């Protein structure tokens, strides 16, 4: 892959993975622009780099929320201790909430419908879910935190992740939207969304890796660069988003997604 393509792919993935603006939609657009009619011929190489940049974003979110991850791990180990029990319950809730998207993802992996990669799907998904995110952000009264997360809410938010298998929906966007509808504030919605993202990215990356021939050692340095750049971009994006959501709304992300979707529709239909 050309160096410029690697850099742009990694940075775009790093920035968009945890923002509610659909990383898969942006990656699909980049591959379509670069490869054109040869997109199917370059499928395996593109998949390798998609996995690589997802690994980078996974490492970034693990680093940023390292204290929470460590607390949940200790909570599972020392579940019998009262002061650790809530952290252990949160870890179990994250695990249970991730089951629906794992099942749906595996079924979709076996089916592999080609229409899901179409740009018109990406465009309409961005527009529709941007509007839903805006409604949830403007009409819901905030009263819940992750510390009071119920099993029911965890499953509902986790189940919503399955919708993100449609490119353009945005995994982080749909989980934050669902959490907002359930009454969680913006930072708490983003926080739980990223906890779920750790599991979702790990599972999706592992499943996708089975379809890729990793014997091509010539791509080793390129893949390493992709991981590093996406890691740096994601770490910065997470930090900036969490600061933004602590004092402002999702409106800029909504506007961006609407513009992005409308431009795609314009390119496709006109």
RODO-2510 file (C-alpha; in nm, 4 decimals, decimal comma):
residues 270
     n   res          X          Y          Z
     1     x     0,0000     0,0000     0,0000
     2     x     0,1248     0,3513    -0,0816
     3     x     0,2712     0,5349     0,2191
     4     x     0,0284     0,8251     0,1856
     5     x    -0,2626     0,5810     0,1876
     6     x    -0,1305     0,4102     0,5009
     7     x    -0,0901     0,7403     0,6858
     8     x    -0,4336     0,8705     0,5859
     9     x    -0,6063     0,5390     0,6597
    10     x    -0,4484     0,5168     1,0060
    11     x    -0,5239     0,8772     1,1001
    12     x    -0,8826     0,8599     0,9752
    13     x    -0,9444     0,5354     1,1638
    14     x    -0,7825     0,6686     1,4791
    15     x    -0,9915     0,9841     1,4776
    16     x    -1,3246     0,8289     1,3794
    17     x    -1,3303     0,4987     1,5715
    18     x    -1,4526     0,6404     1,9024
    19     x    -1,6172     0,9585     1,7790
    20     x    -1,9852     0,9092     1,6896
    21     x    -1,9206     0,9583     1,3169
    22     x    -1,8662     0,6042     1,1802
    23     x    -1,5131     0,4788     1,1222
    24     x    -1,6288     0,1936     0,8948
    25     x    -1,8050     0,4417     0,6692
    26     x    -1,4901     0,6484     0,6305
    27     x    -1,2730     0,3428     0,5650
    28     x    -1,5177     0,2144     0,3045
    29     x    -1,5088     0,5533     0,1325
    30     x    -1,1280     0,5636     0,1297
    31     x    -1,0997     0,2143    -0,0166
    32     x    -1,3596     0,2976    -0,2809
    33     x    -1,1741     0,6145    -0,3825
    34     x    -0,8317     0,4479    -0,3988
    35     x    -0,9247     0,1150    -0,5542
    36     x    -1,2264     0,1938    -0,7692
    37     x    -1,3270    -0,1151    -0,9656
    38     x    -1,0310    -0,3074    -0,8188
    39     x    -1,1634    -0,2910    -0,4629
    40     x    -1,2459    -0,6651    -0,4647
    41     x    -0,8979    -0,7530    -0,5961
    42     x    -0,7377    -0,5618    -0,3093
    43     x    -0,9777    -0,7001    -0,0510
    44     x    -0,7223    -0,9038     0,1448
    45     x    -0,4606    -0,6278     0,1616
    46     x    -0,7242    -0,3740     0,2637
    47     x    -0,8537    -0,6107     0,5315
    48     x    -0,5022    -0,6526     0,6735
    49     x    -0,4616    -0,2781     0,7115
    50     x    -0,8144    -0,2357     0,8480
    51     x    -0,7299    -0,4877     1,1200
    52     x    -0,3970    -0,3130     1,1879
    53     x    -0,5513     0,0301     1,2389
    54     x    -0,8197    -0,1215     1,4607
    55     x    -0,5463    -0,2748     1,6774
    56     x    -0,3975     0,0723     1,7148
    57     x    -0,7276     0,2191     1,8311
    58     x    -0,7795    -0,0724     2,0711
    59     x    -0,4417    -0,0069     2,2334
    60     x    -0,5285     0,3628     2,2614
    61     x    -0,8586     0,3084     2,4441
    62     x    -0,6980     0,0505     2,6740
    63     x    -0,4297     0,3030     2,7653
    64     x    -0,6707     0,5926     2,8163
    65     x    -0,9055     0,3904     3,0388
    66     x    -0,6309     0,1814     3,1968
    67     x    -0,7490     0,2603     3,5510
    68     x    -1,1044     0,1508     3,4730
    69     x    -0,9822    -0,1641     3,2954
    70     x    -0,7562    -0,2508     3,5878
    71     x    -1,0372    -0,1915     3,8375
    72     x    -1,2737    -0,4175     3,6413
    73     x    -1,0108    -0,6917     3,6222
    74     x    -0,9496    -0,6712     3,9970
    75     x    -1,3250    -0,6657     4,0517
    76     x    -1,3596    -0,9975     3,8720
    77     x    -1,0741    -1,1532     4,0660
    78     x    -1,1786    -1,0196     4,4067
    79     x    -1,5528    -1,0261     4,3462
    80     x    -1,6126    -1,1508     4,6984
    81     x    -1,4796    -0,8249     4,8450
    82     x    -1,7483    -0,5637     4,8966
    83     x    -1,5337    -0,2719     4,7796
    84     x    -1,4476    -0,4544     4,4551
    85     x    -1,7889    -0,6013     4,3780
    86     x    -1,9241    -0,3034     4,1797
    87     x    -1,6193    -0,3072     3,9482
    88     x    -1,6655    -0,6790     3,8962
    89     x    -2,0336    -0,6332     3,8155
    90     x    -1,9454    -0,3624     3,5607
    91     x    -1,6995    -0,5997     3,3926
    92     x    -1,9689    -0,8683     3,3717
    93     x    -2,2169    -0,6151     3,2351
    94     x    -1,9705    -0,5157     2,9632
    95     x    -1,9230    -0,8827     2,8776
    96     x    -2,2958    -0,9591     2,8682
    97     x    -2,3705    -0,6442     2,6672
    98     x    -2,1151    -0,7548     2,4070
    99     x    -2,2784    -1,0919     2,3390
   100     x    -2,5509    -0,9688     2,0962
   101     x    -2,3049    -0,7946     1,8619
   102     x    -2,0732    -1,0978     1,8709
   103     x    -2,3557    -1,3257     1,7595
   104     x    -2,4767    -1,0809     1,4948
   105     x    -2,1202    -1,0177     1,3770
   106     x    -2,0490    -1,3884     1,3367
   107     x    -2,3714    -1,4412     1,1405
   108     x    -2,2906    -1,1447     0,9180
   109     x    -1,9380    -1,2799     0,8719
   110     x    -2,0824    -1,6056     0,7368
   111     x    -2,3324    -1,4272     0,5136
   112     x    -2,1055    -1,1399     0,3972
   113     x    -2,3689    -0,9415     0,2020
   114     x    -2,1953    -0,7216    -0,0536
   115     x    -2,4592    -0,4486    -0,0453
   116     x    -2,3480    -0,3415     0,3026
   117     x    -2,0259    -0,2012     0,1562
   118     x    -2,2172     0,0187    -0,0900
   119     x    -2,1614     0,3904    -0,0427
   120     x    -2,5317     0,4722    -0,0538
   121     x    -2,5774     0,2558     0,2578
   122     x    -2,2978     0,4513     0,4306
   123     x    -2,4547     0,7819     0,3263
   124     x    -2,8096     0,7092     0,4414
   125     x    -2,6941     0,5464     0,7658
   126     x    -2,4938     0,8581     0,8532
   127     x    -2,7898     1,0865     0,7934
   128     x    -3,0495     0,8751     0,9722
   129     x    -2,8427     0,8016     1,2808
   130     x    -2,7163     1,1598     1,3015
   131     x    -3,0765     1,2763     1,3377
   132     x    -3,1498     1,0111     1,6011
   133     x    -2,8364     1,1109     1,7960
   134     x    -2,9461     1,4751     1,7887
   135     x    -3,2942     1,3864     1,9180
   136     x    -3,1508     1,1795     2,2042
   137     x    -2,9087     1,4547     2,2984
   138     x    -3,1672     1,7329     2,3029
   139     x    -3,4741     1,5698     2,4550
   140     x    -3,3533     1,3365     2,7298
   141     x    -3,3178     1,4335     3,0950
   142     x    -2,9854     1,3148     3,2375
   143     x    -2,9995     1,1317     3,5688
   144     x    -2,7955     0,8096     3,5483
   145     x    -2,4262     0,7185     3,5787
   146     x    -2,2267     0,4073     3,4953
   147     x    -2,1961     0,3344     3,8670
   148     x    -2,5740     0,2788     3,8746
   149     x    -2,5918     0,0939     3,5410
   150     x    -2,8550    -0,1792     3,5502
   151     x    -2,8305    -0,5162     3,3775
   152     x    -3,1293    -0,4236     3,1630
   153     x    -2,9702    -0,0992     3,0435
   154     x    -2,6396    -0,2758     2,9735
   155     x    -2,8110    -0,5333     2,7517
   156     x    -3,0147    -0,2678     2,5670
   157     x    -2,7074    -0,0563     2,4941
   158     x    -2,5078    -0,3638     2,3966
   159     x    -2,7815    -0,4926     2,1669
   160     x    -2,7837    -0,1577     1,9859
   161     x    -2,4250    -0,2288     1,8802
   162     x    -2,5550    -0,4837     1,6309
   163     x    -2,6923    -0,1955     1,4230
   164     x    -2,3351    -0,0735     1,3790
   165     x    -2,2625    -0,3729     1,1565
   166     x    -2,4223    -0,1541     0,8897
   167     x    -2,1376     0,0725     0,7668
   168     x    -2,2137     0,4370     0,8367
   169     x    -2,4148     0,3672     1,1514
   170     x    -2,1199     0,4160     1,3908
   171     x    -2,0777     0,1723     1,6783
   172     x    -1,9862     0,4462     1,9225
   173     x    -2,2617     0,6688     1,7864
   174     x    -2,5417     0,4159     1,8236
   175     x    -2,4331     0,3065     2,1727
   176     x    -2,4018     0,6678     2,2924
   177     x    -2,7410     0,7455     2,1402
   178     x    -2,9016     0,4502     2,3173
   179     x    -2,7383     0,5415     2,6481
   180     x    -2,8631     0,8995     2,6110
   181     x    -3,2184     0,7745     2,5486
   182     x    -3,1877     0,5696     2,8694
   183     x    -3,0925     0,8819     3,0670
   184     x    -2,7111     0,8700     3,0953
   185     x    -2,5142     1,1910     3,0576
   186     x    -2,2809     1,2511     2,7654
   187     x    -1,9511     1,1559     2,9292
   188     x    -2,1006     0,8476     3,0939
   189     x    -2,2549     0,7410     2,7634
   190     x    -1,9190     0,7817     2,5896
   191     x    -1,7367     0,6009     2,8681
   192     x    -1,9557     0,2895     2,8554
   193     x    -1,9511     0,2989     2,4758
   194     x    -1,5728     0,2760     2,4803
   195     x    -1,5785    -0,0066     2,7338
   196     x    -1,7977    -0,1959     2,4887
   197     x    -1,5658    -0,0914     2,2072
   198     x    -1,2730    -0,2719     2,3679
   199     x    -1,4573    -0,6024     2,3404
   200     x    -1,6165    -0,5322     2,0021
   201     x    -1,2910    -0,4296     1,8353
   202     x    -1,1075    -0,7288     1,9824
   203     x    -1,3749    -0,9723     1,8648
   204     x    -1,4134    -0,8215     1,5186
   205     x    -1,0378    -0,8070     1,4668
   206     x    -0,9910    -1,1682     1,5715
   207     x    -1,2740    -1,2890     1,3482
   208     x    -1,1477    -1,0909     1,0483
   209     x    -0,7915    -1,2123     1,0969
   210     x    -0,8941    -1,5698     1,0140
   211     x    -0,9700    -1,4626     0,6561
   212     x    -0,6327    -1,2989     0,5976
   213     x    -0,3058    -1,4532     0,4835
   214     x    -0,0484    -1,3052     0,7201
   215     x     0,2469    -1,4750     0,5483
   216     x     0,3187    -1,1615     0,3419
   217     x     0,6125    -1,0372     0,5482
   218     x     0,6826    -0,7535     0,3040
   219     x     0,3948    -0,5624     0,4599
   220     x     0,5327    -0,5951     0,8137
   221     x     0,6742    -0,2419     0,8480
   222     x     0,3732    -0,0875     0,6762
   223     x     0,1366    -0,2637     0,9151
   224     x     0,3471    -0,1565     1,2131
   225     x     0,3315     0,2046     1,0966
   226     x    -0,0458     0,1790     1,0562
   227     x    -0,0826     0,0505     1,4129
   228     x     0,1370     0,3275     1,5553
   229     x    -0,0329     0,6127     1,3702
   230     x    -0,3868     0,4945     1,4465
   231     x    -0,2879     0,4530     1,8128
   232     x    -0,1633     0,8134     1,8367
   233     x    -0,4619     0,9563     1,6492
   234     x    -0,7132     0,7589     1,8569
   235     x    -0,5547     0,8539     2,1885
   236     x    -0,5734     1,2228     2,0972
   237     x    -0,9296     1,1921     1,9664
   238     x    -1,0533     1,0157     2,2815
   239     x    -0,8970     1,2768     2,5110
   240     x    -1,0415     1,5673     2,3130
   241     x    -1,3876     1,4109     2,2850
   242     x    -1,4144     1,3380     2,6573
   243     x    -1,3159     1,6973     2,7377
   244     x    -1,5661     1,8296     2,4850
   245     x    -1,8563     1,6166     2,6101
   246     x    -1,7912     1,7280     2,9681
   247     x    -1,8987     2,0810     2,8727
   248     x    -2,0813     2,0676     2,5379
   249     x    -2,3158     1,8583     2,3244
   250     x    -2,3032     1,6098     2,0355
   251     x    -2,4225     1,8765     1,7899
   252     x    -2,0889     1,9180     1,6016
   253     x    -2,0790     1,5434     1,5352
   254     x    -2,4411     1,5494     1,4181
   255     x    -2,3704     1,8349     1,1758
   256     x    -2,0585     1,6613     1,0441
   257     x    -2,2452     1,3372     0,9791
   258     x    -2,5289     1,5141     0,8020
   259     x    -2,2866     1,6997     0,5750
   260     x    -2,0847     1,3825     0,5135
   261     x    -2,3957     1,1840     0,4226
   262     x    -2,5375     1,4530     0,1967
   263     x    -2,2078     1,4917     0,0109
   264     x    -2,1917     1,1157    -0,0444
   265     x    -2,5462     1,1124    -0,1783
   266     x    -2,4597     1,3993    -0,4090
   267     x    -2,1584     1,2126    -0,5452
   268     x    -2,3544     0,8887    -0,5866
   269     x    -2,6732     1,0192    -0,7456
   270     x    -2,5601     1,3288    -0,9317
***
